[in-house]
């Protein structure tokens, strides 16, 4: 349980627009600071979580950044996902398109 909670904290820091914590730094910290056995244990916890389909820590972090990984807060609610997108409106046809890139 504790590894998953710690992973949620790290994911929240990477996803939060108010921080400048880059995914590369977090991946580097995981690679440099965690022993191989701890990385395997964290991957095992990530894979066993039924709330998503990710099987390892790095993919799950990328999923969090892309808004594909639910991050559960201490009160059991899901952290809101921030997304940037463009809405294109054609006044001639009245059509609306959403560009997520």
SERO-4910 file (N, C-alpha, C, O; in steps of 0.05 Angstrom, whole numbers):
BEGIN
 pado doro    nc1    nc2    nc3   cac1   cac2   cac3    cc1    cc2    cc3    oc1    oc2    oc3
  Unk    A     16    -24      0      0      0      0     17     25      0     12     44    -15
  Unk    A     38     26     17     55     49     18     69     56     -8     70     79    -16
  Unk    A     79     36    -23     92     43    -49     72     56    -68     79     75    -83
  Unk    A     47     47    -68     27     59    -86     21     87    -77     17    105    -94
  Unk    A     19     92    -51     14    120    -42     38    138    -49     33    161    -58
  Unk    A     62    128    -46     85    144    -54     85    150    -84     93    171    -93
  Unk    A     78    129   -100     76    133   -128     56    154   -135     60    170   -153
  Unk    A     33    155   -122     12    175   -127     23    203   -121     17    222   -135
  Unk    A     39    206   -100     51    232    -93     70    240   -116     69    263   -125
  Unk    A     87    222   -124    106    229   -146     91    236   -172     97    255   -185
  Unk    A     70    220   -178     54    225   -202     41    253   -201     41    268   -221
  Unk    A     30    259   -178     17    285   -174     37    308   -178     30    329   -190
  Unk    A     61    305   -169     82    326   -172     89    329   -201     93    352   -211
  Unk    A     91    307   -216     98    309   -244     75    321   -261     80    337   -279
  Unk    A     51    314   -254     27    323   -269     20    352   -263     10    367   -280
  Unk    A     24    361   -238     16    387   -229     29    409   -246     54    411   -248
  Unk    A     13    426   -258     22    448   -275     37    469   -259     52    485   -271
  Unk    A     34    470   -233     47    490   -216     76    483   -210     91    499   -200
  Unk    A     84    458   -216    112    450   -212    126    447   -238    114    445   -259
  Unk    A    152    448   -237    168    444   -261    184    418   -260    206    416   -271
  Unk    A    173    399   -245    186    373   -242    182    357   -268    160    349   -274
  Unk    A    203    353   -282    202    340   -308    203    310   -305    216    299   -287
  Unk    A    190    296   -323    189    267   -323    217    256   -324    223    235   -312
  Unk    A    235    269   -340    262    258   -342    277    258   -315    292    240   -309
  Unk    A    272    279   -299    284    280   -272    274    257   -254    289    245   -240
  Unk    A    248    253   -256    236    232   -239    246    205   -248    253    188   -231
  Unk    A    246    200   -274    257    174   -283    286    170   -275    294    148   -267
  Unk    A    302    191   -277    330    190   -269    332    184   -239    349    168   -231
  Unk    A    315    196   -223    315    191   -194    308    162   -188    321    149   -171
  Unk    A    288    152   -202    280    124   -198    303    106   -205    309     87   -190
  Unk    A    316    111   -228    338     94   -237    362     96   -219    375     76   -213
  Unk    A    368    121   -209    393    126   -194    390    119   -164    410    112   -151
  Unk    A    366    123   -153    363    121   -124    351     95   -114    357     86    -92
  Unk    A    335     82   -130    322     58   -121    338     33   -129    347     31   -152
  Unk    A    343     16   -110    356    -10   -117    338    -26   -135    314    -22   -136
  Unk    A    350    -44   -150    335    -60   -170    312    -74   -157    290    -77   -169
  Unk    A    315    -84   -133    294    -99   -119    270    -80   -113    247    -89   -115
  Unk    A    276    -56   -106    255    -36   -100    240    -28   -125    215    -25   -125
  Unk    A    254    -26   -148    241    -20   -173    223    -42   -182    200    -38   -191
  Unk    A    232    -67   -178    215    -90   -185    190    -91   -167    168    -97   -176
  Unk    A    193    -84   -142    171    -84   -123    151    -62   -131    127    -67   -130
  Unk    A    161    -39   -138    143    -17   -147    129    -24   -173    105    -19   -176
  Unk    A    143    -36   -192    130    -45   -217    108    -66   -210     87    -66   -223
  Unk    A    114    -84   -191     94   -104   -183     69    -91   -172     46    -99   -178
  Unk    A     72    -70   -156     50    -56   -144     34    -42   -166      9    -42   -166
  Unk    A     48    -29   -185     35    -15   -207     19    -35   -223     -4    -29   -230
  Unk    A     31    -57   -230     17    -77   -246     -7    -89   -233    -27    -96   -246
  Unk    A     -7    -91   -206    -29   -104   -192    -52    -84   -186    -73    -93   -177
  Unk    A    -48    -59   -192    -69    -39   -187    -91    -42   -208    -86    -40   -232
  Unk    A   -116    -48   -199   -138    -53   -219   -149    -28   -231   -166    -30   -249
  Unk    A   -140     -5   -223   -151     21   -234   -139     29   -261   -148     49   -272
  Unk    A   -120     14   -271   -108     21   -297    -95     -4   -309    -95    -25   -297
  Unk    A    -84     -1   -333    -72    -24   -347    -42    -22   -349    -30    -38   -363
  Unk    A    -30     -3   -335      0     -1   -337     13    -23   -322      3    -32   -301
  Unk    A     37    -31   -332     51    -54   -319     77    -46   -307     90    -63   -294
  Unk    A     86    -21   -310    111    -13   -298    110     16   -290     93     31   -300
  Unk    A    128     24   -274    129     51   -262    132     73   -284    117     93   -284
  Unk    A    151     70   -302    156     90   -322    132     95   -340    124    117   -346
  Unk    A    119     73   -349     95     76   -366     72     89   -350     57    105   -362
  Unk    A     70     82   -325     49     93   -309     53    123   -305     34    139   -305
  Unk    A     78    132   -301     84    160   -299     77    175   -325     65    197   -324
  Unk    A     83    163   -348     76    175   -373     45    176   -376     34    195   -386
  Unk    A     32    155   -367      3    155   -367     -9    177   -350    -29    189   -358
  Unk    A      3    182   -327     -6    204   -310     -3    231   -324    -22    247   -323
  Unk    A     19    235   -338     23    260   -352      3    263   -375     -6    285   -380
  Unk    A     -4    241   -388    -22    242   -410    -52    242   -402    -70    242   -418
  Unk    A    -57    241   -375    -84    241   -365    -97    214   -367   -122    212   -367
  Unk    A    -82    192   -370    -93    165   -373    -91    149   -348    -98    125   -347
  Unk    A    -80    160   -326    -76    146   -301    -91    160   -279    -84    183   -273
  Unk    A   -111    148   -267   -125    161   -245   -106    162   -220    -94    142   -213
  Unk    A   -105    185   -208    -88    188   -184   -108    191   -161   -123    211   -159
  Unk    A   -107    172   -143   -126    171   -120   -115    188    -97    -92    184    -88
  Unk    A   -131    207    -88   -123    224    -65   -128    209    -39   -141    189    -38
  Unk    A   -118    220    -17   -121    208     10   -150    203     18   -156    184     32
  Unk    A   -168    221      9   -196    218     16   -211    199     -2   -235    196      0
  Unk    A   -197    186    -21   -209    167    -39   -220    178    -65   -228    163    -83
  Unk    A   -220    204    -68   -229    217    -93   -206    217   -113   -183    213   -106
  Unk    A   -213    220   -138   -193    221   -160   -184    250   -164   -201    268   -166
  Unk    A   -158    254   -167   -148    280   -172   -157    289   -200   -155    274   -219
  Unk    A   -167    314   -202   -176    323   -228   -153    323   -248   -130    328   -241
  Unk    A   -159    318   -273   -139    317   -295   -140    343   -310   -162    352   -319
  Unk    A   -117    356   -313   -115    381   -328   -108    374   -357    -90    358   -362
  Unk    A   -122    386   -376   -117    381   -404   -117    408   -419   -132    426   -411
  Unk    A   -101    410   -439   -101    433   -456   -111    424   -484   -102    404   -495
  Unk    A   -131    439   -494   -141    432   -521   -151    457   -534   -155    478   -521
  Unk    A   -155    456   -560   -165    478   -576   -192    471   -587   -195    449   -599
  Unk    A   -210    489   -585   -237    486   -597   -238    503   -622   -233    527   -621
  Unk    A   -244    490   -645   -246    504   -670   -275    505   -678   -288    484   -680
  Unk    A   -285    529   -683   -312    533   -691   -313    545   -719   -301    565   -724
  Unk    A   -329    532   -737   -332    542   -764   -359    556   -765   -380    543   -764
  Unk    A   -359    583   -766   -385    598   -766   -402    593   -791   -426    597   -790
  Unk    A   -389    584   -812   -404    579   -837   -422    554   -834   -445    554   -841
  Unk    A   -410    533   -823   -424    507   -821   -435    502   -793   -453    485   -789
  Unk    A   -424    517   -773   -433    512   -745   -419    488   -733   -426    480   -711
  Unk    A   -400    477   -747   -386    453   -736   -365    461   -715   -353    482   -716
  Unk    A   -361    443   -697   -342    447   -675   -323    423   -674   -332    400   -674
  Unk    A   -297    428   -674   -277    407   -672   -260    413   -647   -255    436   -640
  Unk    A   -252    391   -634   -234    394   -611   -207    381   -618   -206    358   -626
  Unk    A   -186    397   -616   -159    388   -622   -144    385   -596   -139    404   -582
  Unk    A   -138    360   -588   -125    354   -563    -95    357   -563    -82    356   -542
  Unk    A    -83    361   -586    -54    363   -588    -44    391   -582    -19    395   -582
***
